[in-house]
């Protein structure tokens, strides 16, 4: 391969560094405290708890989708 696409490489590295099990537990904890939140609302709560550095919903959305696909949460 001559080169790599930086954005795809960064995405792969980011995906590999996320502790998914920890993030799942954090999301579930937030939903137990306040059910029926949006990904953005969960992100705000997680930031307030110090779990994530910003309230950007992309910290939550992929894991929330995975939890929904596993039947753990409802969309």
TORZAPA-814047 format. One record per residue (C-alpha): x, y, z; residue in three letters. Coordinates in steps of 0.1 Angstrom, whole numbers, plus 5000, padded with zeros to 4 digits. Last residue first. Layout:
XYZALA...
END
This chain:
465850335203UNK465450075230UNK468249965253UNK469949625259UNK468649455228UNK472149395213UNK471349635184UNK470249895209UNK473549865229UNK475449895196UNK473550205187UNK474250355221UNK477850275217UNK478050455183UNK476050755197UNK477850815229UNK481250985222UNK479751115190UNK477251315210UNK479851585218UNK479351685254UNK483151725259UNK485951555278UNK484051225286UNK483451045319UNK483651355340UNK480151325355UNK479151645338UNK480551515305UNK478551195309UNK475351395316UNK475951615285UNK476651295264UNK473451135277UNK471551445266UNK473151435232UNK472451065227UNK468851135235UNK467451055269UNK464550815276UNK465450715312UNK467150955337UNK469250785364UNK469050445348UNK469850595314UNK473050765328UNK474150435344UNK473450255311UNK475650505292UNK478450465318UNK478250085317UNK478450085279UNK481350325279UNK483250095303UNK482549785281UNK483549985250UNK486950085262UNK487750305232UNK491350275220UNK490650055190UNK487850275176UNK490150575179UNK492850395160UNK490450295133UNK489050645130UNK492550795128UNK493550555100UNK490350635081UNK490951005085UNK494650975075UNK494050785043UNK496950545040UNK499850545017UNK501550334989UNK500050005000UNK
END
